[in-house]
Amino acid sequence: MSVYESRVNVALAWILEKAGFRERAERSSRDRRRLDVILLYEGFRIALEGSYEALDAEQDARQRLESQLCDFAVAVVC
């Protein structure tokens, strides 16, 4: 993930937090098992996987679901 994508993830997490959601933005790109942004909503873990490439975002979202790291995954194209 480029520096710019990570900044988008942190900004998205900040916006979600201000909207009242509990969230966590992951800032490390070394461990691809880590989620870009994890949104905690009513007991569900929702992964937001962002990328500049639609295919990359979709693959990451699918991988998070298959790895059972979240309950729902959303691919976000920046």
ZAMARGU-4260 file (C-alpha; in steps of 0.2 Angstrom, whole numbers, plus 5000, padded with zeros to 4 digits):
<rodrens>
0) 5000/5000/5000 | 5007/5017/4995 | 5009/5031/5008 | 4994/5040/5000 | 4983/5025/5002
5) 4987/5024/5020 | 4983/5042/5023 | 4966/5039/5015 | 4963/5024/5027 | 4968/5035/5042
10) 4956/5049/5036 | 4942/5037/5033 | 4944/5030/5050 | 4944/5047/5058 | 4928/5052/5049
15) 4920/5035/5055 | 4925/5039/5072 | 4918/5056/5072 | 4902/5049/5065 | 4901/5038/5081
20) 4908/5022/5076 | 4922/5013/5085 | 4936/5010/5072 | 4954/5006/5070 | 4965/5011/5056
25) 4980/5000/5052 | 4995/5009/5047 | 5007/4995/5043 | 5009/4988/5025 | 5021/4975/5030
30) 5009/4962/5036 | 4995/4960/5023 | 4985/4950/5035 | 4981/4967/5044 | 4965/4976/5039
35) 4966/4993/5031 | 4952/5000/5042 | 4941/4989/5054 | 4924/4996/5059 | 4916/4989/5074
40) 4897/4990/5073 | 4885/4981/5084 | 4897/4967/5087 | 4902/4965/5069 | 4919/4967/5062
45) 4918/4976/5045 | 4934/4977/5035 | 4936/4992/5023 | 4950/4987/5011 | 4956/5002/5001
50) 4966/5003/4985 | 4968/5013/4969 | 4965/4997/4959 | 4948/4989/4960 | 4954/4972/4958
55) 4967/4974/4972 | 4954/4980/4984 | 4942/4966/4979 | 4955/4953/4981 | 4960/4960/4998
60) 4942/4960/5004 | 4939/4942/4999 | 4955/4937/5007 | 4949/4945/5024 | 4933/4935/5023
65) 4941/4919/5018 | 4954/4921/5033 | 4939/4925/5044 | 4947/4941/5050 | 4930/4950/5049
70) 4912/4947/5047 | 4909/4958/5032 | 4922/4966/5020 | 4920/4981/5008 | 4932/4985/4994
75) 4934/5004/4993 | 4942/5011/4977 | 4951/5027/4980
</rodrens>
